[in-house]
Structures are given as C-alpha cells and as structure tokens.
C-alpha cells in the first residue's frame, strides 16, 4: 500500500506545501506522484506545476549519481570523467586544497554558492561556514539578483535582514515594480498564490499598478493596471513620486519626526527629480506620475514592492532605499495595509546588524587591483570571478562551486571559459553535470530536496502569514547522492578543521532549533508532528519599529551618508539617459517553463513553443527594422553579440526587447534534453568585469542594456 509523506517545495520562495505518494520502503522507496497539500497551514493547497513535476528531476536519467573524476586535460571539451568513490574523491580534494593553501595562502581558495542553496536550511548554514573556516574568498549568485536589497536595508534600517513586505490582505493600493507574480511567485515575499491576493485587492475596490516595461502575465482586468516604464529608470520614477507627495504637503511629519533622520537630505535629493523632469526618461507622462503620487498618498492604505526587474538595474540599492522612503513618508511603513515586518518564529532583523559609526551604518571598503570594493553578506562581486582567477597579484587557484552554474548564470561566459582551465582545482557539487561542470576536476552528486530533511527558514521575515514546517526526507538519497553539509563537513575533517561530523550525533539543523525556541517550538516537537506545517502568530505592524529597525533609538536613516557617491552618480546616469533616449533596451523575460538554468533538462517542460529562447520584440519595433516573426537576427551590445530568432510580442512597450536567461547548453553533454534544445546565452550581451556592477551592493547590471539588431 502506498503512503503519503508531507513536504514542501524548495524551488521558489512560497515553499508550497506538498504531499508525496510513496511506494515501498527504505532503499526501494519510489515516489509515485506529488500533489498539493490542501490542509497546509500556510499555502492552503496552492502549488504550481514546477513543484508538482519535481519527481521528474528526482528520477532524471541525466542526474549526477556517483562522484566523477576528470580524466582528460583541463579545458578540453567535452570533459571525460570516470566514476570514483567518495572517500578517494574527498581525500584527493582535501590534499589539493591543503597544498594550494600552503603554497599560495588562504585567499587562493574560493567558493561560489548558487541560488538553490538558500532553500536548504542545512546547506545555507554549512556553505558560508565552510569558506569562513578556510578564510577563503566567497562569491554568490545573490550578486546577480538581490544583493542590492541587503545593502539597502543595512543602510536604512541598520540591518541587512529587515525587508518590509506589502500587507496585501489589507492594502487599498499596491505598486508592484519590476515583478511578475504569476510566473515567479514573488521574491522577498513568501506568499502562496500571490495572484489571488492581487485579485482580492481589485475585488474589494482597491487598485494594483504593475510598473514594468512589459505587460506581464500578471496584468489582467482582475489583477491590476499596467504602467509602462522605460527599463532601468525606476529610481527617478520613485524619486518623482516622493517629491510630488512632498509638494502636496502629504509627508507624515509626525512619523518622520519620531523615527526619521536625515529627512531634509532626502527632500533635497528628490527635489532634483520632479515629475516634469523625469517623465521623458521614464516614459511615463508627468500627469500620470503626479496622479500615482496623489493616489498613493491619499489611499486609506498603500504598499509597494519591487523585484529583480529593478534589482538588476544600475541603481538597485538606491531604488530599494526610495521604496522604503515612499512607504515611510506616506505613513504606510509599519502600518496595517502598508509595508510591515513579519518576523515569523524569530525576529530575524537581529541578524545582519550593520557596523555603526556616529549612529549610521558604515561600509568596510577594501582597495584591490580591480578598484575599491566591499563585500555584501561576505560575498565579492560575482562579475569579477574570472578576473580574480586570472589575477596577476593573488589569483584564485582552487574553486568550489555549490549548486551554481556561473558559466551561464552570469555575464562574461567567454572570460570564464578562459579562466576555469587556469584553476589547479575546480570542484562542483550539484545534481546535474551542468555547463560549469564541464571544466571540473571533480563532480560530487548532491541529494535533492525530496531526499533530505529540511525546515523553511528561508521564509523568516518574508511571510505575511507565517508558518514553519520540518519536512522529513520523502525517500532516502538514491545511488551515492549526499547532502552538502555532509560533504563539506567531511572535507573539514580531512583538513583537520572543526567539523560537525566530530559530534557523536551531528545535527545539521541545530541553528534552526535555536530559532524555534523563540516561539516555544523545537526540532523534536516538529519531528513528532509528522511533517505538519505549524502556523505562527503574525506580529503587529508596529513591530517594525520596536523590533525591526536596529539603528540607535529605533530610527530610520532617510538618506544614509554611505550613499553620497551613488547620489552624485545617479545624476550623471540621468543625464546619460536623457542623451540616449531611443534605441532598444534589453530586459529579462521570466517563463513558466524554466527556472534559472537547472530545470532546463525536463522533457515535459519542453512544450512546442518553449524549445528555445527567442528575442521578444514589439511589432512596431520589428516593422521599423523590416523584421518578421521567426527571422534570424544578430544582437549586439557594447559587451558581446549573439544570434537568435525573433518573436513578435505585443506585451512589450516599444523600445524594449526581452529574452529568457539560463539557456546556451550547446556544450553541456551531461544534460541531454537541454543540449537538444540549447537556445542561446543572453548573458553574453551583458557587461562583465570591473565597472559592471553597482558599487554599493556588488549587484550585476543585467537589465536595461542597450542593444542593436540586424537581420542575418
């Protein structure tokens, strides 16, 4: 008889509750199907097709199942690998790491952590701790999608872990910038079925405004209105909203006096960008901007949120700052229906406290051969990874990549293809032999989320309706797959470093147990619940001020001094935008049938119209260039070029083209389905190396890049 095991999805942030139907026991156990958990305390039966189809990843014949050791020379493609055993592989890796550290120093070793690691509570703790013990350099995919938010909140609130979420259940007006909730299910906002929440706002007489260069799948008469904005101009749109609210005399002066500092400096900055000045650059009329400002500031309650479409611009940190300021000055921060702090089972804002000087957050800058840099959450700019490998002063000699695919997920593919063979050691821990793995010396097969115990700590601080779930392993790891924490702990042992495996009863979720104690829960109690999700009482909106902000006197820095250079740069970028109006700007395109680069090997997601990633272009722009749907075009930027076919897309505003990332698997033999439908790597068009990222946050510039098209 089949049995049901409760679990939750670990592909994107809502962490939808699931039930896996399992046949057999122990090593013979097989997953028959995955269905939504209708009784789940947090997600209430909602789940998307990606989680429901994950068994196809779990059983994919292309999965990594055994440790592999390279047998041909570095850089030779395709790579040749031979199966080996775990003990031999880890001993060899540890010996090479020991030799490199002794010969070149600790900084000769580096790590790269990819996005899926954040969805594993044990790995999210173990990976940074491992590289900290080695005193090595560290890179993260966060600098490709969200590091601006950590840098922004650190400066404004004194902690990188305070990210007020929109109270969609009670808001009357919601601004949604650079986000596609229907496809990506939102980020820094763990809410199942966010589109249902948007429908509810409209149904009760409220408004939703989608600020985006594209009319996304999230925009319907039932879910809100589309306001078409030019890419990479959101900073000036937000500044104009705040300025116009100030001109209307609608700043919440009492709230600002109680909690704000440097308010006049904020006023001075936004005064440079009235609606009349920014309208041309943003592509939104001055009257429309003034109307949005008036409506936002007069609404019974209003909230605002932004995601990767804004993060990936050249000024993501300043945009996040002004997003917080829009909520604050209008009196909607820490207020029902506005933007609120939802700590869940533990007040996470206590973590990530900023280093203070004169009651303001300060940045530790370091002089390097690539300019003056900082680390964000311990990570250097990902766009400099190949530069650090090829460095003349202190090159990286060994790189360990965990759940990442930098070759396709970041800009600079050609530079990385030149750099990876220079490494004396490249180790990849993953579930697939991906494009990056073709350069590896060792591939180590990782367990997937159906094969490990886990707890949803990623949602802390992001859940409007908080819940916690300790999910058991649905089935034991197949073949010789292992977990990240065990793999790294074993390497630590072999290097003579303190290791979790030194304990008689290792507990990889020990940190989570300490968090649970704050809510009167424990791992033991959750384990006895059989995988049931437990609802956690939501905090009062005012908690944002009493528990969230970490600056002295619970104040909020309305214009952080650390932003001084960036504010000067913003005016220079504005003038540049004024001079370069016209032409085509490239943005990223999300799709239901891909998730970054690691779900590209699923046959059932290869629908007839999803076999490649064409360049989407508006019919007007195509006509002006004398192009038709399906035509092959050369796409050029100042940073690279590629060839693709075009797809006419009426959802794009004129002047904007869009393309999905994560493709380009022509040289990835380990992923057979992806190689049959390789597509092209749009990131070849993006800037890489020094100057290609925002200095405040290390966030890569990945949207709003100027391109030119010509027929093949």
C-alpha positions in Angstrom: 0.0 0.0 0.0 1.3 3.5 -0.9 1.9 6.0 1.9 1.7 9.8 1.9 4.6 12.0 3.1 4.1 15.7 3.8 6.8 18.0 2.4 7.1 21.4 0.8 8.6 22.7 -2.4 12.1 24.2 -2.5 12.2 25.8 -6.0 11.0 29.3 -5.2 10.1 31.3 -2.1 6.4 30.5 -1.3 7.6 27.0 -0.3 4.2 25.5 -1.3 3.0 22.6 0.9 3.0 19.2 -0.9 2.2 15.6 -0.3 4.3 12.9 -1.9 2.7 9.5 -2.5 5.4 6.9 -1.9 5.5 3.2 -2.8 7.9 0.8 -0.9 10.3 1.3 2.0 14.0 2.1 2.5 16.3 2.0 -0.5 13.4 0.6 -2.6 11.1 3.5 -1.9 9.8 5.3 -5.0 7.8 8.5 -5.4 4.6 7.8 -7.4 3.3 11.3 -7.6 3.4 14.7 -5.9 0.2 16.6 -5.1 -0.7 19.9 -3.3 -1.3 19.7 0.5 -4.8 21.0 0.8 -4.5 21.1 4.6 -1.2 23.0 4.7 -1.3 25.8 7.4 0.5 28.3 5.2 -0.1 27.6 1.5 -3.6 26.0 1.7 -3.5 23.7 -1.3 -1.8 26.0 -3.7 1.2 24.6 -5.7 2.5 25.3 -9.2 3.5 22.8 -11.9 7.2 23.1 -11.2 7.0 21.6 -7.7 4.4 19.1 -8.8 6.7 17.9 -11.6 9.8 17.8 -9.5 9.8 14.0 -9.4 11.0 14.2 -13.0 14.1 16.0 -11.7 14.5 13.4 -9.0 14.4 10.5 -11.4 16.0 12.2 -14.4 18.5 9.8 -16.1 20.8 12.8 -16.5 21.2 13.3 -12.8 24.6 13.1 -11.1 24.6 9.8 -9.2 28.2 9.0 -8.4 31.4 11.0 -7.7 33.2 11.7 -11.0 36.9 12.4 -11.6 38.2 14.2 -14.7 40.4 12.0 -16.9 41.3 14.4 -19.8 43.2 17.6 -19.7 41.8 20.8 -18.2 39.7 22.8 -20.6 39.3 20.1 -23.1 35.6 19.8 -24.2 33.7 17.6 -23.8 35.1 16.6 -20.5 35.9 13.0 -19.8 35.0 11.6 -16.4 35.5 8.3 -14.6 33.3 7.1 -11.6 35.2 7.1 -8.3 34.3 6.5 -4.7 33.5 9.2 -2.2 36.5 8.5 0.1 39.0 8.7 -2.7 37.5 11.8 -4.2 37.3 13.8 -0.9 40.8 12.7 0.2 42.2 13.9 -3.1 40.3 17.2 -3.0 41.4 17.8 0.6 45.0 17.1 -0.2 44.9 19.5 -3.2 43.3 22.2 -1.0 45.9 21.7 1.7 48.7 22.1 -0.9 47.3 25.2 -2.5 46.7 26.9 0.8 50.2 26.1 2.0 51.8 27.3 -1.3 49.7 30.4 -2.1 47.7 31.3 1.1 44.1 31.1 2.1 42.9 33.6 -0.5 43.9 31.2 -3.3 40.8 29.2 -2.5 37.3 30.5 -3.3 33.7 29.3 -3.3 30.7 30.1 -5.3 27.2 29.4 -3.9 24.2 29.2 -6.2 20.6 30.1 -5.7 19.2 26.6 -4.7 21.5 26.5 -1.6 19.3 29.2 0.0 16.4 26.8 0.0 18.2 24.2 2.1 18.5 25.1 5.8 21.4 22.8 6.4 23.4 24.0 3.3 22.6 27.7 3.8 24.4 27.4 7.2 27.1 25.0 6.2 28.4 26.6 2.9 29.3 30.0 4.2 30.7 28.5 7.4 32.9 26.2 5.4 34.5 29.0 3.4 34.8 31.1 6.5 36.8 28.4 8.2 39.1 28.2 5.2 39.4 32.1 5.2 38.8 32.0 1.5 37.2 34.3 -1.0 33.5 33.9 -1.5 31.1 34.6 -4.4 27.4 34.2 -4.5 24.5 34.3 -7.0 23.0 36.9 -4.8 25.1 39.5 -6.6 23.1 38.6 -9.7 19.6 39.0 -8.3 19.1 40.5 -4.8 22.3 41.8 -3.1 21.0 45.4 -3.5 18.2 44.6 -1.0 20.6 43.5 1.7 22.8 46.6 1.1 19.9 48.9 1.0 18.2 47.7 4.2 21.5 47.6 6.0 22.0 51.3 5.4 18.4 52.4 6.0 17.5 50.2 9.0 20.8 49.2 10.4 20.3 45.5 9.5 20.5 43.6 6.2 17.7 41.4 7.4 14.7 43.8 7.5 12.6 43.7 4.3 9.1 45.1 5.0 6.6 43.1 2.9 3.4 44.6 1.5 0.3 43.7 3.6 -1.7 42.6 0.5 -4.6 41.3 2.6 -5.5 44.8 3.8 -3.9 47.2 1.3 -6.0 49.6 -0.9 -3.3 50.5 -3.4 -0.4 48.3 -4.3 2.6 49.4 -6.5 4.4 46.3 -8.0 7.7 47.3 -9.7 9.8 45.0 -11.9 8.0 41.9 -10.8 5.9 39.1 -12.4 4.0 37.4 -9.5 2.1 34.9 -11.8 5.4 33.4 -13.1 8.0 34.0 -10.4 5.6 34.0 -7.4 7.4 37.0 -5.9 10.7 37.3 -4.1 11.4 38.5 -0.6 7.7 37.8 -0.2 6.8 34.2 0.7 3.1 34.1 -0.2 1.4 31.2 -1.9 -0.8 32.2 -4.9 0.1 35.9 -4.9 -2.1 36.4 -8.0 -5.2 35.5 -5.8 -4.1 38.2 -3.4 -4.0 40.7 -6.3 -7.4 39.7 -7.4 -8.7 40.2 -3.9 -7.4 43.8 -3.8 -9.2 44.7 -7.0 -12.3 42.8 -6.0 -12.7 44.8 -2.8 -12.3 48.1 -4.7 -8.6 48.6 -4.4 -6.0 49.2 -7.1 -2.9 47.4 -8.3 -0.4 49.1 -10.5 2.2 47.0 -12.3 5.2 49.2 -13.1 7.1 47.3 -15.8 8.5 47.7 -19.3 6.3 44.7 -20.3 2.6 43.9 -19.7 3.4 40.7 -17.8 1.2 37.6 -17.4 0.2 39.1 -14.0 -1.7 42.0 -15.6 -5.4 41.4 -16.3 -8.5 43.4 -15.6 -9.0 41.3 -12.4 -5.4 41.8 -11.2 -4.5 45.4 -11.9 -3.3 48.0 -14.4 -0.1 48.2 -16.4 2.1 51.3 -16.3 4.7 51.0 -18.9 8.1 52.3 -17.8 11.5 52.5 -19.6 14.0 49.9 -18.3 16.5 51.0 -15.6 14.7 54.3 -14.8 12.8 53.2 -11.6 15.0 55.3 -9.4 13.8 58.5 -11.0 10.1 57.4 -11.0 10.3 56.7 -7.3 12.1 60.0 -6.6 9.4 61.8 -8.5 6.6 60.1 -6.5 8.2 61.2 -3.2 8.9 64.7 -4.5 5.3 65.1 -5.7 3.9 63.8 -2.4 6.1 66.4 -0.6 4.7 69.1 -2.9 1.2 68.0 -2.0 2.1 68.5 1.7 1.4 64.9 2.5 4.6 63.8 4.2 3.7 62.1 7.5 5.6 64.7 9.5 4.8 63.1 12.9 6.1 59.7 11.9 9.2 61.3 10.3 9.9 63.3 13.4 9.6 60.2 15.6 11.6 57.8 13.6 13.4 59.5 10.7 16.8 61.0 10.5 18.4 62.9 7.5 14.9 63.8 6.2 16.0 67.1 4.7 18.7 65.4 2.8 16.1 63.0 1.3 13.9 66.0 0.4 17.0 67.7 -1.3 17.7 64.6 -3.4 14.2 64.0 -4.7 13.7 67.7 -5.4 16.0 67.2 -8.4 13.5 64.9 -10.0 10.1 66.4 -10.3 7.6 64.5 -12.5 8.1 67.1 -15.2 11.8 66.4 -15.4 11.8 62.6 -15.3 8.7 61.9 -17.5 10.7 61.7 -20.7 13.4 59.5 -19.3 10.9 57.1 -17.5 8.5 57.1 -20.5 5.6 57.9 -18.2 3.8 61.3 -18.5 4.2 63.9 -15.8 0.5 63.9 -15.3 0.4 60.1 -14.8 3.3 60.3 -12.2 1.6 63.1 -10.3 -1.7 61.1 -10.3 0.0 58.0 -8.9 1.7 60.1 -6.2 -1.6 61.7 -5.2 -3.4 58.4 -5.2 -0.7 56.6 -3.2 -0.5 59.4 -0.5 -4.3 59.7 -0.2 -5.2 56.0 -0.2 -6.6 54.5 3.0 -3.5 52.3 3.0 -0.9 51.7 0.3 2.0 49.3 -0.1 4.9 48.8 -2.5 7.2 46.0 -3.6 10.0 45.5 -6.2 11.9 42.6 -7.5 14.6 41.5 -10.0 13.4 43.8 -12.8 14.5 46.7 -10.6 17.3 44.9 -8.6 19.3 44.2 -11.8 19.5 47.7 -12.9 22.4 50.0 -12.3 21.0 51.6 -9.2 19.2 48.8 -7.4 20.3 49.8 -3.9 19.1 53.4 -4.3 15.8 52.1 -5.7 15.3 49.9 -2.6 16.1 52.9 -0.4 13.5 55.1 -2.1 11.0 52.2 -2.0 11.4 52.2 1.8 11.1 56.0 1.8 8.0 56.1 -0.3 6.3 53.8 2.3 7.7 55.8 5.2 6.9 59.4 4.1 3.4 58.4 3.2 2.8 57.0 6.6 2.4 53.4 5.3 5.5 51.9 6.9 4.8 49.7 9.9 1.1 50.1 9.3 -1.8 47.8 8.6 -2.3 47.7 4.8 1.2 49.2 4.2 4.6 47.6 4.4 5.1 45.6 7.6 7.7 43.5 9.3 6.7 39.8 9.6 9.4 38.1 11.8 7.6 34.8 12.0 9.0 32.4 14.5 12.1 34.6 15.2 12.9 38.3 15.0 15.4 37.9 12.1 16.2 41.6 12.0 18.6 41.0 14.9 20.9 39.2 12.5 22.8 41.1 9.9 23.3 44.2 12.1 25.4 46.9 10.4 28.7 48.2 11.7 27.9 51.6 13.1 29.8 54.8 13.2 28.3 58.0 14.5 24.9 56.2 14.7 24.9 55.4 10.9 25.7 52.2 9.0 29.2 52.2 7.5 30.8 50.1 4.8 34.2 48.4 5.0 35.8 49.2 1.7 39.0 47.4 0.5 41.5 48.5 -2.1 42.0 45.9 -4.8 43.6 45.6 -8.2 40.0 45.9 -9.5 39.2 49.1 -7.7 37.7 49.9 -4.3 35.3 47.1 -3.3 33.2 45.8 -0.5 31.7 42.5 0.5 27.9 42.1 0.9 26.9 39.2 3.1 30.5 38.1 2.9 30.4 37.9 -0.9 32.6 39.7 -3.5 31.1 40.8 -6.9 30.2 37.7 -8.9 31.0 39.6 -12.1 34.7 39.6 -11.0 35.0 35.8 -10.6 37.1 35.3 -13.8 39.1 38.4 -13.1 40.1 37.0 -9.7 41.1 33.7 -11.3 43.2 35.5 -13.8 44.6 38.0 -11.3 48.3 38.8 -11.6 48.6 39.6 -7.9 46.7 37.0 -6.0 44.9 34.6 -8.4 42.3 32.1 -7.3 43.9 28.6 -7.7 41.0 26.5 -6.4 37.3 27.0 -6.8 34.4 25.0 -5.2 31.0 25.6 -6.9 28.0 24.6 -4.9 24.5 24.4 -6.6 25.6 27.0 -9.1 26.2 27.4 -12.8 28.2 30.7 -13.2 29.1 29.9 -16.7 25.5 30.5 -17.9 24.0 32.5 -15.0 26.4 35.4 -15.0 27.9 37.7 -17.6 31.3 37.0 -19.0 30.9 33.5 -20.4 34.0 33.7 -22.6 36.1 35.1 -19.8 35.1 32.2 -17.6 35.8 29.7 -20.3 39.3 31.1 -20.5 39.7 31.3 -16.7 38.4 27.9 -15.5 41.2 25.9 -17.1 43.7 28.0 -15.2 42.5 26.7 -11.9 44.5 24.0 -10.3 41.3 22.6 -8.8 37.7 23.0 -9.7 35.1 21.0 -7.7 31.4 21.1 -8.5 28.7 19.9 -6.0 25.4 19.7 -7.9 22.5 17.5 -9.0 23.5 17.8 -12.7 26.6 17.8 -14.8 25.9 21.4 -16.0 27.9 23.7 -18.3 30.2 24.9 -15.5 30.9 21.2 -14.5 32.5 20.6 -17.9 35.6 22.3 -16.5 35.6 20.5 -13.2 38.2 18.1 -11.8 35.6 16.5 -9.6 31.9 16.3 -9.7 30.1 15.4 -6.5 26.5 14.2 -6.7 24.1 16.0 -4.3 20.8 14.9 -2.9 17.7 16.9 -3.9 15.1 18.3 -1.6 13.0 15.1 -1.7 15.9 13.2 -0.2 16.7 15.4 2.8 15.1 16.7 6.0 14.6 20.4 5.9 12.9 23.4 7.6 11.7 26.5 5.8 14.0 29.1 7.5 14.3 31.0 4.2 10.8 32.4 4.7 11.8 34.1 8.0 10.9 37.8 7.7 9.1 37.3 4.4 5.9 35.6 5.3 2.7 37.7 5.6 1.1 34.6 7.0 3.9 32.9 9.0 4.3 29.2 9.3 7.0 26.7 9.9 7.4 23.1 8.7 10.0 20.5 9.3 9.8 18.2 6.3 11.3 14.7 6.6 13.2 13.1 3.7 10.5 11.7 1.4 12.8 8.9 0.3 16.5 8.1 1.1 19.1 9.5 -1.3 19.3 7.4 -4.4 22.6 5.9 -5.7 25.5 7.7 -4.0 24.0 11.2 -3.6 24.9 13.0 -0.5 24.0 16.3 1.2 26.1 19.5 1.0 26.6 19.7 4.8 28.0 16.2 5.0 30.3 16.7 2.0 31.8 19.9 3.4 32.0 18.6 6.9 34.0 15.6 5.7 36.4 17.8 3.8 36.8 19.9 7.0 37.7 16.7 8.9 40.3 15.8 6.3 41.8 19.2 6.5 42.0 19.0 10.3 39.4 21.6 10.9 36.5 21.5 13.4 33.6 19.6 11.8 30.0 18.8 12.5 30.9 15.2 11.9 33.1 15.3 15.0 29.9 15.2 17.1 28.6 11.8 18.1 25.1 12.8 16.9 25.6 15.5 14.2 22.6 17.9 13.9 22.8 20.0 10.7 19.7 21.9 11.7 21.0 23.0 15.1 20.7 26.7 14.2 17.1 26.2 13.3 16.5 24.6 16.7 17.7 27.8 18.4 15.4 29.9 16.2 12.4 27.7 17.0 13.0 28.1 20.8 11.9 31.8 20.4 8.4 30.6 19.5 8.3 27.8 22.0 9.0 25.1 19.4 11.7 22.6 18.8 13.1 20.3 16.2 12.0 17.3 18.3 8.4 18.6 18.6 8.2 19.2 14.9 9.6 15.8 14.1 6.9 14.2 16.1 4.3 16.2 14.2 4.8 14.0 11.1 5.8 16.9 8.8 2.7 19.0 9.5 3.1 22.8 9.0 2.5 24.9 12.1 1.0 28.3 11.8 2.8 31.1 13.7 1.0 34.1 15.1 1.7 37.2 12.9 3.3 40.2 14.6 1.6 43.6 14.9 2.5 46.1 12.1 4.2 48.4 14.6 6.7 45.6 15.4 8.8 47.1 12.5 9.8 50.0 14.8 10.0 48.2 18.1 11.9 45.1 16.9 12.9 45.6 13.3 15.0 48.8 13.0 18.4 48.3 14.5 19.8 51.9 14.4 20.0 53.8 17.7 16.7 55.0 19.1 15.0 52.7 16.5 15.4 55.5 13.9 15.4 55.1 10.1 18.1 56.7 8.1 16.3 58.6 5.3 19.4 59.5 3.4 22.4 57.3 4.5 25.8 59.1 4.3 27.2 55.9 2.7 25.1 56.8 -0.4 26.9 60.1 -1.1 28.9 58.9 -4.1 26.0 57.0 -5.5 23.7 60.0 -5.3 26.2 62.0 -7.4 26.4 59.1 -9.9 22.6 59.0 -10.2 22.6 62.5 -11.7 25.3 61.5 -14.2 23.3 58.4 -15.2 20.1 60.5 -15.5 21.9 62.9 -17.9 23.2 59.9 -19.8 19.7 58.5 -20.1 18.4 61.9 -21.4 21.1 61.8 -24.1 20.4 58.2 -25.1 16.6 58.1 -25.5 15.7 55.9 -28.4 17.2 52.7 -29.4 16.5 49.3 -27.9 16.9 48.2 -24.3 17.2 44.5 -23.3 15.3 43.2 -20.3 15.0 39.7 -18.8 11.9 37.5 -19.5 10.6 35.1 -17.0 8.7 31.9 -18.1 6.6 29.2 -16.6 8.8 26.6 -18.2 12.2 27.4 -16.9 13.8 28.1 -13.5 17.2 29.7 -14.0 19.4 27.1 -15.7 18.8 23.9 -13.7 15.3 22.9 -14.8 16.1 23.0 -18.5 16.6 19.2 -18.7 12.9 18.3 -18.0 11.3 16.9 -21.2 7.7 17.6 -20.1 8.6 21.3 -19.8 9.7 21.4 -23.5 6.4 22.5 -25.0 6.3 23.2 -28.8 6.6 26.9 -28.2 9.2 26.5 -25.4 12.0 24.7 -27.2 14.3 27.8 -27.4 14.6 31.4 -26.1 13.9 33.8 -29.0 14.3 37.5 -28.7 10.9 39.1 -28.0 10.3 42.4 -29.7 7.3 44.7 -30.1 5.6 44.5 -33.6 6.2 48.3 -34.0 10.0 47.9 -33.5 10.1 44.8 -35.7 8.3 46.7 -38.5 10.7 49.6 -38.2 13.6 47.2 -38.7 11.8 45.3 -41.5 11.8 42.1 -39.5 9.2 39.4 -39.3 8.4 36.8 -36.7 10.9 33.9 -36.9 13.6 36.0 -38.6 17.2 35.3 -37.5 18.9 38.4 -36.2 22.3 39.5 -34.9 22.0 41.1 -31.5 24.9 43.3 -30.5 25.8 45.3 -27.4 28.9 47.1 -26.2 29.8 43.8 -24.4 29.1 41.0 -26.8 26.9 39.6 -29.6 24.9 36.6 -30.4 22.4 35.3 -33.0 18.8 34.4 -32.3 15.3 34.3 -33.9 12.7 36.9 -33.0 9.2 36.6 -31.6 6.7 39.4 -32.0 5.4 40.3 -28.6 2.6 42.9 -28.1 3.2 42.9 -24.4 6.4 44.9 -24.7 6.5 48.7 -24.9 8.2 50.0 -28.0 12.0 50.3 -27.5 12.2 47.2 -25.3 13.3 43.7 -26.2 13.3 40.7 -23.9 15.0 37.3 -23.6 15.0 34.4 -21.1 18.2 33.5 -19.4 19.6 30.1 -18.4 19.9 28.8 -22.0 23.1 28.2 -24.0 23.8 24.5 -23.5 25.4 23.7 -26.8 28.5 22.3 -24.9 26.7 20.6 -22.0 26.6 16.8 -22.8 25.7 15.9 -19.2 22.2 17.4 -19.8 20.9 15.7 -22.9 17.5 17.3 -23.1 19.0 20.8 -22.6 21.6 20.1 -25.2 19.0 19.1 -27.8 17.3 22.4 -27.2 20.2 24.6 -26.2 19.0 28.1 -27.0 21.4 31.0 -26.6 23.0 32.6 -23.6 21.6 36.1 -23.4 24.1 36.9 -20.7 26.8 37.2 -23.4 25.3 40.6 -24.1 25.8 41.9 -20.5 28.7 43.9 -19.1 31.3 41.9 -17.1 34.4 42.7 -15.1 35.3 46.0 -13.3 32.6 48.6 -13.6 29.8 46.1 -14.5 28.1 46.2 -11.1 26.7 48.6 -8.6 29.5 49.5 -6.1 27.1 49.8 -3.1 25.9 46.2 -3.4 28.0 44.3 -6.0 24.7 43.8 -7.9 25.4 43.0 -11.5 23.9 45.2 -14.2 21.6 42.8 -16.0 18.7 44.8 -17.4 18.2 47.9 -19.5 21.3 47.2 -21.6 21.4 48.9 -25.0 21.4 46.5 -28.0 21.3 46.8 -31.7 19.6 44.3 -34.1 20.3 43.5 -37.7 18.9 40.8 -40.0 21.2 37.8 -40.6 
